[in-house]
Amino acid sequence: MAKTLLPVLLGAALILAGCGDRSGDYPALLPSEQILAEPAIPGHAEIAASSPDQVVSDLQNAGAALAVSSAEVTAAQSADAQALTARAEALRRRAAELARTAPE
């Protein structure tokens, strides 16, 4: 009887050990003062808050710079494509020449 009672008691002890205080499982709520406070403007956004026209000007300048660099990249890509095509053709000619002169 003692052998069958021991597993039952251990099982009951494990079940009761799981019934503890669970208040640590939930996060603390934010205080009302913090939730209802006026939003703070981050330091990096002070320029936008004080002079929106300067931000618009900066964005337009950055857009223009991107457009110029995009045009340069496109022009460079077409030149690179022509150079690569010429190089590929030269390699094909060289491969054909080597294939003709290769000893059998």
N, C-alpha and C positions, 0 to 999 in steps of 0.2 A: 504494500500500500504506500509506503514511503517513496518508492521509486516512481510511482505514477503521480504522486502529489507534488514532487519536486519540479517537473516540467510545467505543471499547471501554475505553481506559485511563481516560477521564473517568468512565464508568459504574462501573468497578471501584473508582475512588477514592471515589466517592459511597457505594457500598455499604460499603466499609471504614470510612468516616467515621461511618457509622451504628452501627458495632460498638464503641461506647465503654463506659465504666464507667457503669452505670445505678444506682448506689447512691443517688443523689440523688432517684430516682423514688419511693421508698418512704418513708413517714413514720417517724420515730424511735419506737421502742417506749417505753412508760412504764416507769419503774424500778419494781421490785418493791415498794420501800418506799412509793411513792406509791399503788400499787394496793391494798396490804394495810393501809394506814393506816386508823385509825378515822375514820368520817365526821364532818365538822365541821358543826355546826348554824349556819346563816346567822344574821346579826344580827337580821333581821326575824322570826325564829322563836323567839327566846329567851322571849318571853311565853308562847307555846304550850308550850314545854318546861318552864317553871317553874310555870305555873299554868293547867292545862287548863280548870278551872272558869270562869276569867275569859274564856277564849276562847268557851266555850259561851254564857255570859251575853251577851257582845258580839254573837255571831251571832244569838241570839234577839232582842235589841234591834233589830239591823239588820233582821231579818225582820219584826218588828212595824212598824217605820217604813216598810218597803216595802209592807206590806199597807195601811197607812193612805193612803200616797200613791197606791196603785193604786185604792182606793175613791174618792179625790178625783178622779182622772183619769177614772174611769168616770162619775161624777156630772157632771163638766164636759163630757164628750163628749155625754151625753144632752141637756144644756141647749144645747150648741152645735148639736146636730142639730135641735132644735126651732126655734132661732133661724134656722138655715139654711133649714129648710123654709118658715118664714114669709117670709123674704126672697125665696126662689125664687117663692113664690106672688105676692108683691107685684110682682116683676119680670114675671111672666107677665101679670098684669092690666095693667100699664103698657104692655107690648108690644102687647097686644090693643087697648088704647085708642089707641095711636099708629097701629096698622094701620087702624083705623076712620077716623081723622081725616087720614090721609096723602092729599095731593093726587095725583090720577091723571094 
